[in-house]
Amino acid sequence: MRKRDCLYLHALCALLRLELEERREFADDAFESYERLDISPTEIHRSKSDHREATRALLAVLDSALDGRGGQTRIEANDGSDGERP
């Protein structure tokens, strides 16, 4: 994967995080492992490996949150639905 692709994936994951934070409630420290890396998708001067590590950390938290596993995240749907599909 080229650096440009890695930056793009990092940006998409960051947008997904923002979207999920608006729709769901996370524990205060849910994204601590990602934030500790102190890198954002807009920091293009950082190395590809830094962005790859940040993307992996972010994906791990999102995966855990969406699967409902791991004690570090607490999720509740705020979309007003009853959880059933149409």
C-alpha positions as CSV (number, residue, x, y, z in Angstrom):
1,M,0.0,0.0,0.0
2,R,1.3,3.4,-0.9
3,K,1.5,6.2,1.6
4,R,-1.3,8.1,-0.1
5,D,-3.6,5.0,0.3
6,C,-2.6,4.7,3.9
7,L,-3.5,8.4,4.6
8,Y,-6.8,7.9,2.8
9,L,-7.7,4.9,4.9
10,H,-6.7,6.7,8.1
11,A,-8.9,9.6,7.1
12,L,-11.9,7.3,6.4
13,C,-11.5,5.6,9.7
14,A,-11.3,8.9,11.5
15,L,-14.6,10.0,9.7
16,L,-16.2,6.7,10.8
17,R,-15.1,7.4,14.3
18,L,-16.8,10.8,14.2
19,E,-20.0,9.4,12.8
20,L,-20.1,6.6,15.4
21,E,-19.5,9.0,18.2
22,E,-22.5,11.1,17.1
23,R,-24.7,8.0,17.0
24,R,-23.4,6.0,20.0
25,E,-22.1,6.5,23.4
26,F,-18.5,5.4,24.1
27,A,-16.6,5.2,27.3
28,D,-14.4,8.2,27.9
29,D,-11.2,6.3,27.4
30,A,-12.4,4.2,24.4
31,F,-10.0,5.9,22.0
32,E,-7.1,6.4,24.4
33,S,-4.8,3.9,22.6
34,Y,-5.4,5.8,19.3
35,E,-5.1,9.3,20.8
36,R,-1.8,8.3,22.6
37,L,-0.2,8.0,19.2
38,D,-0.8,11.7,18.7
39,I,-1.2,11.5,14.9
40,S,-4.1,12.7,12.7
41,P,-4.8,11.8,9.1
42,T,-3.9,15.4,8.0
43,E,-0.3,15.1,9.2
44,I,1.1,14.1,5.8
45,H,4.7,14.7,6.9
46,R,4.5,11.7,9.3
47,S,5.7,8.4,8.1
48,K,3.6,5.7,6.4
49,S,4.3,3.4,9.3
50,D,3.0,6.0,11.8
51,H,-0.2,6.2,9.8
52,R,-0.4,2.5,9.5
53,E,0.0,2.1,13.3
54,A,-2.6,4.8,14.0
55,T,-5.1,3.2,11.5
56,R,-4.7,-0.2,13.1
57,A,-5.2,1.2,16.6
58,L,-8.3,3.1,15.5
59,L,-9.7,0.0,13.6
60,A,-9.1,-2.2,16.7
61,V,-11.2,0.2,18.9
62,L,-14.0,0.5,16.2
63,D,-14.1,-3.3,15.7
64,S,-14.3,-3.8,19.5
65,A,-17.1,-1.2,19.8
66,L,-19.1,-2.5,16.9
67,D,-18.8,-6.1,18.0
68,G,-19.9,-5.1,21.5
69,R,-16.9,-6.9,23.0
70,G,-14.2,-5.6,25.2
71,G,-14.9,-3.8,28.4
72,Q,-13.4,-0.6,27.2
73,T,-16.4,0.6,25.2
74,R,-20.0,1.0,26.0
75,I,-22.4,1.4,23.2
76,E,-26.0,2.4,23.1
77,A,-27.9,3.2,19.9
78,N,-29.2,6.8,19.8
79,D,-31.0,6.5,16.4
80,G,-34.4,6.0,18.0
81,S,-34.9,2.6,16.3
82,D,-36.0,-0.5,18.2
83,G,-33.1,-2.5,16.6
84,E,-35.3,-4.4,14.1
85,R,-34.8,-4.2,10.4
86,P,-37.6,-3.1,8.1
